[in-house]
Amino acid sequence: MTTALRPQPGIMDIALYQGGASRIEGQRDPLKLSSNENPFGASPKAMAAVTEAATGLHRYPSTDHAKLRQVIAEVHGLDADRIICGVGSDEILTLLAMAYAGPGDEVLYTEHGFSLYRVFALSAGATPVVAEETDRCVDVDKLIAGITPATRIIYIANPANPTGTALGSDELARLADAVPPECLLVLDGAYAEFFDGYDGGASLARAHGNVVMTRTFSKLYGLGGLRVGWGYAAQEVIDVLNRIRGPFNMSTVALAGAEGAMRDRAFVDRCLRENAEQRVRLTGGLRQLGIACDESHANFVLARFEDEAEAIAADAHLKTVGILVRLVKGYGFPDALRITVGRAEDVTRVLEALASFKGAE
């Protein structure tokens, strides 16, 4: 059967997204370290808020997300009117492409950047442009060299996924200063909280009208199943995005859960402390086994093996003992596995399994 229907240019160049695996054939309850989820789950306060909100499922949710925006503003010292909430930070990143890029425009990102940056560009009809990295780190000079008169958006994940590497404040400021006023610099901060001392780009978004900071509740806050994200930018940009987002894009349950999670600072502090401790253990243990890895500023570590064959074999071995991690060939690392930092006992299981694997080679 043929059809005259044709999607917009660029859409058929988008590959379907593949999330981290969650099942192993023959394993009842595998240890899932493939999607960078919080190993401690969600805050009890968030879960209580979700339960309470569920009693009002017959009511439409808030359209302005005022209560959640105000809590975010209080915790981070921001202007609530310059905050937008979305269905994960992905929705906000998508809205930015819809609003500011189109046919004839370019969207710039780095070679190992989040795989959806290309999707955002193509879905808007814009041209994706890739800047090389240096030693798995964003290279500001190469990004600046990649800017052309057609560049409308630059997406940067900081810390980056899947490398865990990050740019410091001086390099980010240098990049922001070099971006022309007709181009947006979007700082994707899905893992910003794990980078000690980093404000996620908030100070740059305050100082520059063309800098946008995005954040998520899916990682540190353990609310991946609710899909809540937010962004901070100049009022002019936020007003544009609010014109094209759905009026009821956020559910009542999602808004309540996110508010409860943001208010539970004790839970947040505990999760950050545990992640920092176990990340050091995982990184050090991998290096002792002869498995290379960079210093990570996120809640995962990129473990680099001798070659693609060894990475595939290591992944298969981990599966035999009920551990799921992430092959990242699609990100340009065929020889690597991305391993979420879990609880102390999870890290022990991973290191013991990889020690067994290396000893059996």
PyMOL commands that set and color helices and strands:
alter all, ss='L'
color gray80, all
select helices_A, chain A and resi 11-13+44-56+66-76+80-82+88-100+116-123+140-146+169-178+192-194+202-207+235-244+252-263+265-288+308-320+329-331+344-360
alter helices_A, ss='H'
color red, helices_A
select strands_A, chain A and resi 31-32+83-86+106-110+127-131+151-157+184-188+211-216+229-232+300-304+323-324+326-328+333-340
alter strands_A, ss='S'
color yellow, strands_A
deselect
rebuild
show_as cartoon
